[in-house]
Amino acid sequence: MKSLAELQAIRDRAKANVALRKENPNAARVLVGMATCGIAAGARPVLNAFTEEIAKRGLQDDIVVTQTGCIGICQYEPVVEVEIPGQEKVTYVKMTPEKVVRIVNDHLVNKNVVTEFTIGAMDN
Amino acid sequence: MYRSNVLVCGGTGCTSSNSLQIAEKLKEEIKKQGLEKEVNVITTGCFGLCALGPIMVVYPEGSFYSMVKIEDIPEIVEEHLLKGRIVTRLLYQETVEEDTIKSLNKTAFYAKQKRVALRNCGVIDPEKIDDYIARDGYAALGKVLTEMTPEEVIQTILDSGLRGRGGAGFPTGLKWKFAAANDADQKYVCCNADEGDPGAFMDRSVLEGDPHSLIEAMAIAGYAIGASQGRVYVRAEYPIAVKRLQIAIDQAREYGLLGEDIFGTGFNFDMELRLGAGAFVCGEETALMTSIEGKRGEPRPRPPFPAVKGLYQKPTILNNVETYANIAQIILKGADWFASMGTEKSKGTKVFALGGKINHTGLVEIPMGTTLREIVFEIGGGIPNGKKFKAAQTGGPSGGCIPVEHLDVPIDYDNLLAIGSMMGSGGLIVMDEDNCMVDVAKFFLEFTVDESCGKCTPCRIGTKRLLEMLEKITKGQGTMEMLDEMEELCEFIKANSLCGLGQTAPNPVLSTLRYFKDEYIAHIRDKKCPAGVCKDLLEYTIDREKCAGCGLCSRKCPTQAISVTDYTAPGKRRPALEIDPKKCIKCGACMATCKFKAIYKA
C-alpha cells in the first residue's frame, strides 16, 4: 500500500457490507411485507431494489431495509412501510421496483412523501 | 449488495459445538431458497456469551439466536430470512419481552460492557482484511506514519495511561520509551500470545476474532521504537488462532501493510509467528525470548531488561495481545478518550474470562473500576442452582482468592494487589460453597509445581515442599504448626525466586490462608472438609431407616463395597444395605443413584 488514498478506497468499498452489522436506533426503516401474499405479488424484487438503490447512494448507515409479515391488506401487496424517526409512518402499496427509485429519492432523501403511491391515494 | 448479514460465531467455544457446520448448513439452505445474492453468511470471532453457544445473529434486525441446532436452520432460513418472521422461540430468551424483542445491547450481559479491545470480535470476519479496514482498520497506522513522530506516538501511549494487560500492569508507554532510547542496528517488537493461565481465554479470542488489530498495533510499536521486525509467540494449542493470524499476516503483506515502504513513507516492518509448545514459564518475558531464539525456555535474571538486551541481545519490547488490541483505538480516538475510562491509576477497560460456578460463562470487557459484584451477579448472571458465592479467583496460578467481603471493591491493578490477589491476564473463576479452598490452593500449586522450569531452587524445591504440606492437610495428616511453616516458606519463595512464576506461585496459598484459615483448621483439627471435596476426609453412609434395600447402589459401586445387612426398617420389605469404609473409594456413584436419598456424605 503506497498511500492513504488507497486505504480509503478499500474502506469505502468494504463499508457497505459491514454497516449492516449494527443496531442504529436513529435510522430510517423500510419494512417490506414478505408474507406469502407479498412474495406472490412480487415483494422480493421490490426488496432487492431498495437494497440496491440505497447502496448506490451510500445510505446504508442511515436507512435499514428489513422484512415484515402480512399486515392484512393482501389485495394491495407488495406493501412497503417507511418509518423516519419523528415522522408518521407512511404505507406504500402495489409497489414495483420502478416506484422504489422515487421513494428513495423523494421520501427518504428529500423527506417528501410520494402521495400518489400511498394507501390513501388508492382508496380515492 | 446484501440486504441481510447472518453472523455465526467461529470462536473456539462455539466451534466445538459445531458452529462451522451450522454456517455450512445455513449457506446450503439459503441457496435452496434462492437467497444467496441477498443474504451473506459471515463467520466471526467470539461474541463473549460462550455459555449460550453456538451463537448466531441476524442483521439488520439484530436477532440473537442462541444454542442453535443444525435441525433449526431450515426453519430459521424459511421463516426469518425468506418471510421475515423472526423465530422468537429460538431467540436468546432474555431478548424477548412479551411481544417485543429488545436489543442485545440492553441485556444484562452486554449492557454494562464497554468493548474496546473486543470491538471487532463478533462483528467482522477475521479472515477478511477488508472487513477490518471497513471498521477503520489500519487508519491508525496510516495516521502514525504520515502525521506523527515516534516521540509523539510514545507520548500518546504514555498519556493514555495504558498498562500491560498480561499481568504485572507495567505502563506500556514507558516500556516503549526505554526501548526507543536505546540505539541499535536492529530492534524487535514482540507479542506475548502464550496465554497459559487455567481458565483464561481473552487473548485467544482477540487472535481468533480480530487478528489484524494485533498486526496494526505491532507495526505502530515498530515505528515508535525504531524496529522493523516483529515476532508473535503464540501457543500451538491455539490452532484456530494460529491459522487466522497467519492468514491475516499474509493478507497484510499482500496489501503492502506489512513489508517495505508502507504508505510510501519509507517505513519497513514485517513479522513472523513462533509457536510455543505450551510451557507456562514461557509466558515470562525473558523465558519467552529465549524460547523464540530456539533455546530451552528458561528465564534469566533482570537487569538487563529487554528494553536494553532482549531478543537476540537487541533492544526489544514485549506486550501482551490485549494491550496491543487497545493501541489503534488510542491513536485514533486520543489519549484523553482512553484516560476518561477507568480509575485513577488504571485506565481503560479490561477483558475477563468468566468461568467456574457462574451462569454466563464467557468473555466480558468492562471499564476498570467495575466491582466484582457487578461482574458476577449482573453481567455474569449469578451462581447456578441458587448456591452461595464463596470467592472469586483472579490472576490464575499467580493470583489469589477474593472473598465475599471484598465483593464491592472496584477492580483495578492496585486494589487487587491490596487485597492479596492480582489482575493477571484476566481469568476470573467463581467458586461457590461446594468448593474447598484448601483444594483450590492445592490445584493451583500442582499446576506451578508441574510448570516450574527448575532453574532456580526456591521455585523448584520450595513449591514442591509447599504442595506436600497441602496434600497432608487435605488427607487429614496436617498439624497446626504446618500453617506457620507454610506461611514462612511462601514468603521465602516469593522473595528468592528468579522469575515471576516462582515469585507469585505462593499467592493462591497465601490468599486462602488469609481469608479462609478456618477451612484449613477444620481439615487439621476436626479432620473434616467443610465443602465435602477432600476425599480422604469424607465418609459415605447409608441411613438404614430410609434404605429400601433396592440394591441399585451396590450394583453401581465399582469396588463392591456395599453389602446387605440383617436389619429391615419398619415399612420396608427388604433389608437395608451398608457401606464398608475400607473398600469405599468415595466416588459418590451410590449417592447419585439412590432414589430414596438414603446416602449421606460427611
Contacts between the chains, C-beta under 8 A, distances in Angstrom:
chain1	res1	chain2	res2	distance
A	1	B	255	5.3
A	1	B	256	3.9
A	1	B	257	5.5
A	1	B	262	6.7
A	1	B	263	6.0
A	2	B	256	6.8
A	2	B	261	7.4
A	2	B	263	6.8
A	2	B	264	4.4
A	3	B	263	6.3
A	3	B	264	5.7
A	4	B	142	4.8
A	4	B	146	6.3
A	4	B	263	6.3
A	7	B	133	6.7
A	7	B	138	5.9
A	7	B	139	6.9
A	7	B	142	5.7
A	7	B	263	7.8
A	10	B	130	6.2
A	10	B	133	5.0
A	10	B	255	7.7
A	11	B	133	5.1
A	11	B	134	5.8
A	11	B	136	7.3
A	11	B	139	7.6
A	13	B	130	7.2
A	14	B	130	3.9
A	14	B	131	6.5
A	14	B	133	5.7
A	14	B	134	3.7
A	15	B	134	4.7
A	16	B	1	6.6
A	17	B	2	6.3
A	17	B	5	7.1
A	17	B	40	6.7
A	17	B	131	7.7
A	17	B	134	7.2
A	18	B	123	7.4
A	18	B	124	6.7
A	18	B	131	5.8
A	18	B	134	4.1
A	18	B	135	6.1
A	19	B	134	7.9
A	20	B	2	7.1
A	20	B	3	8.0
A	20	B	4	7.1
A	20	B	5	4.6
A	20	B	59	4.8
A	20	B	60	5.5
A	21	B	5	5.4
A	21	B	7	6.6
A	21	B	59	5.0
A	21	B	123	5.4
A	22	B	59	7.5
A	22	B	123	7.6
A	23	B	62	4.6
A	23	B	103	5.4
A	23	B	104	7.7
A	23	B	105	6.7
A	25	B	103	8.0
A	32	B	84	7.5
A	33	B	84	8.0
A	34	B	82	7.3
A	34	B	83	5.4
A	34	B	84	4.0
A	35	B	83	6.2
A	35	B	84	7.6
A	35	B	85	7.9
A	36	B	83	7.4
A	39	B	82	7.8
A	39	B	83	7.3
A	47	B	3	6.4
A	47	B	38	7.6
A	48	B	3	7.0
A	48	B	37	7.9
A	48	B	38	6.5
A	50	B	3	7.7
A	51	B	1	5.3
A	51	B	2	7.4
A	51	B	3	4.1
A	51	B	38	7.3
A	52	B	1	5.4
A	55	B	1	4.1
A	64	B	60	4.5
A	65	B	3	5.5
A	65	B	60	7.0
A	66	B	60	5.2
A	66	B	61	5.8
A	66	B	84	7.2
A	67	B	83	7.1
A	67	B	84	2.5
A	68	B	84	5.4
A	69	B	83	7.0
A	69	B	84	6.1
A	69	B	85	5.3
